[in-house]
Amino acid sequence: MAKQRKCFLANFAEKSQILAIIKEKDWSTKAELTERAVAP
Protein backbone atom coordinates (compact mmCIF):
# COMPACT_ATOMS: atom_id res chain seq x y z
CA MET A 1 0.00 0.00 0.00
CA ALA A 2 2.76 2.43 0.97
CA LYS A 3 4.64 1.52 -2.18
CA GLN A 4 1.65 2.35 -4.38
CA ARG A 5 1.22 5.63 -2.58
CA LYS A 6 4.84 6.63 -3.10
CA CYS A 7 4.53 5.75 -6.76
CA PHE A 8 1.38 7.83 -7.05
CA LEU A 9 3.03 10.80 -5.35
CA ALA A 10 6.07 10.52 -7.60
CA ASN A 11 3.86 10.41 -10.69
CA PHE A 12 1.84 13.34 -9.43
CA ALA A 13 4.95 15.41 -8.73
CA GLU A 14 6.29 14.60 -12.17
CA LYS A 15 3.01 15.57 -13.83
CA SER A 16 2.72 18.85 -11.98
CA GLN A 17 6.34 19.64 -12.85
CA ILE A 18 5.58 19.01 -16.52
CA LEU A 19 2.45 21.15 -16.26
CA ALA A 20 4.46 23.94 -14.66
CA ILE A 21 6.98 23.79 -17.50
CA ILE A 22 4.18 23.87 -20.09
CA LYS A 23 2.55 26.83 -18.35
CA GLU A 24 5.89 28.63 -18.22
CA LYS A 25 6.50 28.01 -21.91
CA ASP A 26 2.96 29.04 -22.75
CA TRP A 27 3.35 32.19 -20.70
CA SER A 28 6.65 33.15 -22.33
CA THR A 29 5.23 32.62 -25.81
CA LYS A 30 2.26 34.78 -24.93
CA ALA A 31 4.60 37.46 -23.61
CA GLU A 32 6.66 37.27 -26.80
CA LEU A 33 3.57 37.58 -28.96
CA THR A 34 2.37 40.55 -26.94
CA GLU A 35 5.77 42.22 -27.23
CA ARG A 36 5.74 41.68 -30.98
CA ALA A 37 2.24 43.04 -31.28
CA VAL A 38 3.10 46.11 -29.20
CA ALA A 39 6.48 46.72 -30.81
CA PRO A 40 6.21 49.02 -33.83
PDB file of N, CA, C and O in Angstrom:
ATOM      1  N   MET A   1       0.836  -1.202   0.000  1.00  0.00           N
ATOM      2  CA  MET A   1       0.000   0.000   0.000  1.00  0.00           C
ATOM      3  C   MET A   1       0.872   1.254   0.000  1.00  0.00           C
ATOM      4  O   MET A   1       0.652   2.178  -0.783  1.00  0.00           O
ATOM      5  N   ALA A   2       1.863   1.271   0.890  1.00  0.00           N
ATOM      6  CA  ALA A   2       2.756   2.431   0.972  1.00  0.00           C
ATOM      7  C   ALA A   2       3.533   2.601  -0.334  1.00  0.00           C
ATOM      8  O   ALA A   2       3.791   3.717  -0.786  1.00  0.00           O
ATOM      9  N   LYS A   3       3.896   1.470  -0.919  1.00  0.00           N
ATOM     10  CA  LYS A   3       4.642   1.521  -2.177  1.00  0.00           C
ATOM     11  C   LYS A   3       3.809   2.185  -3.268  1.00  0.00           C
ATOM     12  O   LYS A   3       4.297   3.046  -4.000  1.00  0.00           O
ATOM     13  N   GLN A   4       2.546   1.773  -3.368  1.00  0.00           N
ATOM     14  CA  GLN A   4       1.652   2.350  -4.378  1.00  0.00           C
ATOM     15  C   GLN A   4       1.515   3.847  -4.164  1.00  0.00           C
ATOM     16  O   GLN A   4       1.504   4.632  -5.112  1.00  0.00           O
ATOM     17  N   ARG A   5       1.412   4.219  -2.908  1.00  0.00           N
ATOM     18  CA  ARG A   5       1.215   5.626  -2.576  1.00  0.00           C
ATOM     19  C   ARG A   5       2.432   6.443  -2.995  1.00  0.00           C
ATOM     20  O   ARG A   5       2.293   7.525  -3.565  1.00  0.00           O
ATOM     21  N   LYS A   6       3.605   5.932  -2.717  1.00  0.00           N
ATOM     22  CA  LYS A   6       4.838   6.627  -3.102  1.00  0.00           C
ATOM     23  C   LYS A   6       4.894   6.794  -4.611  1.00  0.00           C
ATOM     24  O   LYS A   6       5.258   7.852  -5.125  1.00  0.00           O
ATOM     25  N   CYS A   7       4.528   5.736  -5.302  1.00  0.00           N
ATOM     26  CA  CYS A   7       4.528   5.754  -6.760  1.00  0.00           C
ATOM     27  C   CYS A   7       3.563   6.822  -7.265  1.00  0.00           C
ATOM     28  O   CYS A   7       3.876   7.583  -8.180  1.00  0.00           O
ATOM     29  N   PHE A   8       2.391   6.862  -6.653  1.00  0.00           N
ATOM     30  CA  PHE A   8       1.385   7.833  -7.052  1.00  0.00           C
ATOM     31  C   PHE A   8       1.898   9.247  -6.828  1.00  0.00           C
ATOM     32  O   PHE A   8       1.743  10.119  -7.683  1.00  0.00           O
ATOM     33  N   LEU A   9       2.514   9.466  -5.663  1.00  0.00           N
ATOM     34  CA  LEU A   9       3.025  10.803  -5.346  1.00  0.00           C
ATOM     35  C   LEU A   9       4.133  11.194  -6.312  1.00  0.00           C
ATOM     36  O   LEU A   9       4.215  12.347  -6.737  1.00  0.00           O
ATOM     37  N   ALA A  10       4.981  10.239  -6.657  1.00  0.00           N
ATOM     38  CA  ALA A  10       6.067  10.519  -7.598  1.00  0.00           C
ATOM     39  C   ALA A  10       5.495  10.894  -8.959  1.00  0.00           C
ATOM     40  O   ALA A  10       5.939  11.856  -9.587  1.00  0.00           O
ATOM     41  N   ASN A  11       4.504  10.126  -9.407  1.00  0.00           N
ATOM     42  CA  ASN A  11       3.861  10.414 -10.695  1.00  0.00           C
ATOM     43  C   ASN A  11       3.196  11.777 -10.666  1.00  0.00           C
ATOM     44  O   ASN A  11       3.281  12.545 -11.625  1.00  0.00           O
ATOM     45  N   PHE A  12       2.541  12.065  -9.565  1.00  0.00           N
ATOM     46  CA  PHE A  12       1.835  13.337  -9.433  1.00  0.00           C
ATOM     47  C   PHE A  12       2.817  14.500  -9.478  1.00  0.00           C
ATOM     48  O   PHE A  12       2.573  15.504 -10.147  1.00  0.00           O
ATOM     49  N   ALA A  13       3.930  14.358  -8.761  1.00  0.00           N
ATOM     50  CA  ALA A  13       4.949  15.408  -8.731  1.00  0.00           C
ATOM     51  C   ALA A  13       5.511  15.623 -10.133  1.00  0.00           C
ATOM     52  O   ALA A  13       5.720  16.755 -10.571  1.00  0.00           O
ATOM     53  N   GLU A  14       5.748  14.516 -10.821  1.00  0.00           N
ATOM     54  CA  GLU A  14       6.289  14.598 -12.175  1.00  0.00           C
ATOM     55  C   GLU A  14       5.310  15.323 -13.092  1.00  0.00           C
ATOM     56  O   GLU A  14       5.698  16.191 -13.874  1.00  0.00           O
ATOM     57  N   LYS A  15       4.035  14.954 -12.983  1.00  0.00           N
ATOM     58  CA  LYS A  15       3.014  15.573 -13.831  1.00  0.00           C
ATOM     59  C   LYS A  15       2.890  17.056 -13.557  1.00  0.00           C
ATOM     60  O   LYS A  15       2.796  17.856 -14.487  1.00  0.00           O
ATOM     61  N   SER A  16       2.889  17.429 -12.287  1.00  0.00           N
ATOM     62  CA  SER A  16       2.724  18.852 -11.983  1.00  0.00           C
ATOM     63  C   SER A  16       3.953  19.635 -12.417  1.00  0.00           C
ATOM     64  O   SER A  16       3.853  20.808 -12.777  1.00  0.00           O
ATOM     65  N   GLN A  17       5.115  18.986 -12.384  1.00  0.00           N
ATOM     66  CA  GLN A  17       6.340  19.642 -12.849  1.00  0.00           C
ATOM     67  C   GLN A  17       6.220  19.900 -14.351  1.00  0.00           C
ATOM     68  O   GLN A  17       6.534  20.985 -14.839  1.00  0.00           O
ATOM     69  N   ILE A  18       5.760  18.882 -15.066  1.00  0.00           N
ATOM     70  CA  ILE A  18       5.581  19.012 -16.515  1.00  0.00           C
ATOM     71  C   ILE A  18       4.567  20.107 -16.818  1.00  0.00           C
ATOM     72  O   ILE A  18       4.767  20.919 -17.721  1.00  0.00           O
ATOM     73  N   LEU A  19       3.474  20.122 -16.053  1.00  0.00           N
ATOM     74  CA  LEU A  19       2.446  21.146 -16.256  1.00  0.00           C
ATOM     75  C   LEU A  19       3.027  22.531 -16.020  1.00  0.00           C
ATOM     76  O   LEU A  19       2.737  23.472 -16.759  1.00  0.00           O
ATOM     77  N   ALA A  20       3.851  22.649 -14.980  1.00  0.00           N
ATOM     78  CA  ALA A  20       4.458  23.937 -14.664  1.00  0.00           C
ATOM     79  C   ALA A  20       5.352  24.388 -15.814  1.00  0.00           C
ATOM     80  O   ALA A  20       5.354  25.563 -16.181  1.00  0.00           O
ATOM     81  N   ILE A  21       6.101  23.463 -16.373  1.00  0.00           N
ATOM     82  CA  ILE A  21       6.981  23.789 -17.502  1.00  0.00           C
ATOM     83  C   ILE A  21       6.143  24.236 -18.696  1.00  0.00           C
ATOM     84  O   ILE A  21       6.475  25.218 -19.360  1.00  0.00           O
ATOM     85  N   ILE A  22       5.055  23.512 -18.966  1.00  0.00           N
ATOM     86  CA  ILE A  22       4.183  23.871 -20.088  1.00  0.00           C
ATOM     87  C   ILE A  22       3.602  25.263 -19.871  1.00  0.00           C
ATOM     88  O   ILE A  22       3.580  26.087 -20.786  1.00  0.00           O
ATOM     89  N   LYS A  23       3.130  25.519 -18.651  1.00  0.00           N
ATOM     90  CA  LYS A  23       2.554  26.826 -18.347  1.00  0.00           C
ATOM     91  C   LYS A  23       3.588  27.917 -18.554  1.00  0.00           C
ATOM     92  O   LYS A  23       3.292  28.973 -19.114  1.00  0.00           O
ATOM     93  N   GLU A  24       4.818  27.649 -18.089  1.00  0.00           N
ATOM     94  CA  GLU A  24       5.893  28.625 -18.216  1.00  0.00           C
ATOM     95  C   GLU A  24       6.164  28.910 -19.692  1.00  0.00           C
ATOM     96  O   GLU A  24       6.292  30.064 -20.099  1.00  0.00           O
ATOM     97  N   LYS A  25       6.249  27.849 -20.481  1.00  0.00           N
ATOM     98  CA  LYS A  25       6.498  28.005 -21.914  1.00  0.00           C
ATOM     99  C   LYS A  25       5.361  28.775 -22.561  1.00  0.00           C
ATOM    100  O   LYS A  25       5.581  29.685 -23.361  1.00  0.00           O
ATOM    101  N   ASP A  26       4.145  28.396 -22.201  1.00  0.00           N
ATOM    102  CA  ASP A  26       2.957  29.041 -22.748  1.00  0.00           C
ATOM    103  C   ASP A  26       2.982  30.524 -22.400  1.00  0.00           C
ATOM    104  O   ASP A  26       2.695  31.380 -23.237  1.00  0.00           O
ATOM    105  N   TRP A  27       3.329  30.807 -21.160  1.00  0.00           N
ATOM    106  CA  TRP A  27       3.351  32.192 -20.695  1.00  0.00           C
ATOM    107  C   TRP A  27       4.404  32.988 -21.455  1.00  0.00           C
ATOM    108  O   TRP A  27       4.144  34.116 -21.874  1.00  0.00           O
ATOM    109  N   SER A  28       5.587  32.415 -21.637  1.00  0.00           N
ATOM    110  CA  SER A  28       6.648  33.150 -22.326  1.00  0.00           C
ATOM    111  C   SER A  28       6.299  33.360 -23.799  1.00  0.00           C
ATOM    112  O   SER A  28       6.647  34.393 -24.371  1.00  0.00           O
ATOM    113  N   THR A  29       5.628  32.411 -24.412  1.00  0.00           N
ATOM    114  CA  THR A  29       5.235  32.616 -25.814  1.00  0.00           C
ATOM    115  C   THR A  29       4.192  33.717 -25.898  1.00  0.00           C
ATOM    116  O   THR A  29       4.219  34.538 -26.815  1.00  0.00           O
ATOM    117  N   LYS A  30       3.275  33.733 -24.943  1.00  0.00           N
ATOM    118  CA  LYS A  30       2.257  34.785 -24.931  1.00  0.00           C
ATOM    119  C   LYS A  30       2.921  36.140 -24.748  1.00  0.00           C
ATOM    120  O   LYS A  30       2.552  37.110 -25.410  1.00  0.00           O
ATOM    121  N   ALA A  31       3.892  36.209 -23.858  1.00  0.00           N
ATOM    122  CA  ALA A  31       4.601  37.458 -23.608  1.00  0.00           C
ATOM    123  C   ALA A  31       5.324  37.902 -24.878  1.00  0.00           C
ATOM    124  O   ALA A  31       5.308  39.080 -25.233  1.00  0.00           O
ATOM    125  N   GLU A  32       5.953  36.953 -25.550  1.00  0.00           N
ATOM    126  CA  GLU A  32       6.655  37.265 -26.798  1.00  0.00           C
ATOM    127  C   GLU A  32       5.691  37.805 -27.842  1.00  0.00           C
ATOM    128  O   GLU A  32       5.975  38.800 -28.508  1.00  0.00           O
ATOM    129  N   LEU A  33       4.565  37.150 -27.979  1.00  0.00           N
ATOM    130  CA  LEU A  33       3.569  37.581 -28.963  1.00  0.00           C
ATOM    131  C   LEU A  33       3.066  38.980 -28.642  1.00  0.00           C
ATOM    132  O   LEU A  33       2.880  39.807 -29.534  1.00  0.00           O
ATOM    133  N   THR A  34       2.850  39.234 -27.360  1.00  0.00           N
ATOM    134  CA  THR A  34       2.372  40.554 -26.945  1.00  0.00           C
ATOM    135  C   THR A  34       3.432  41.603 -27.264  1.00  0.00           C
ATOM    136  O   THR A  34       3.123  42.677 -27.781  1.00  0.00           O
ATOM    137  N   GLU A  35       4.681  41.280 -26.950  1.00  0.00           N
ATOM    138  CA  GLU A  35       5.774  42.217 -27.230  1.00  0.00           C
ATOM    139  C   GLU A  35       5.838  42.518 -28.720  1.00  0.00           C
ATOM    140  O   GLU A  35       6.013  43.670 -29.118  1.00  0.00           O
ATOM    141  N   ARG A  36       5.697  41.502 -29.526  1.00  0.00           N
ATOM    142  CA  ARG A  36       5.744  41.684 -30.980  1.00  0.00           C
ATOM    143  C   ARG A  36       4.585  42.543 -31.453  1.00  0.00           C
ATOM    144  O   ARG A  36       4.742  43.406 -32.317  1.00  0.00           O
ATOM    145  N   ALA A  37       3.428  42.295 -30.877  1.00  0.00           N
ATOM    146  CA  ALA A  37       2.239  43.044 -31.282  1.00  0.00           C
ATOM    147  C   ALA A  37       2.370  44.511 -30.884  1.00  0.00           C
ATOM    148  O   ALA A  37       1.944  45.407 -31.612  1.00  0.00           O
ATOM    149  N   VAL A  38       2.972  44.741 -29.705  1.00  0.00           N
ATOM    150  CA  VAL A  38       3.104  46.110 -29.200  1.00  0.00           C
ATOM    151  C   VAL A  38       4.244  46.836 -29.902  1.00  0.00           C
ATOM    152  O   VAL A  38       4.154  48.029 -30.193  1.00  0.00           O
ATOM    153  N   ALA A  39       5.322  46.093 -30.171  1.00  0.00           N
ATOM    154  CA  ALA A  39       6.483  46.722 -30.806  1.00  0.00           C
ATOM    155  C   ALA A  39       6.120  47.230 -32.199  1.00  0.00           C
ATOM    156  O   ALA A  39       5.479  46.518 -32.972  1.00  0.00           O
ATOM    157  N   PRO A  40       6.522  48.445 -32.516  1.00  0.00           N
ATOM    158  CA  PRO A  40       6.205  49.017 -33.827  1.00  0.00           C
ATOM    159  C   PRO A  40       7.007  48.323 -34.940  1.00  0.00           C
ATOM    160  O   PRO A  40       6.869  48.675 -36.112  1.00  0.00           O
TER     161      PRO A  40
END
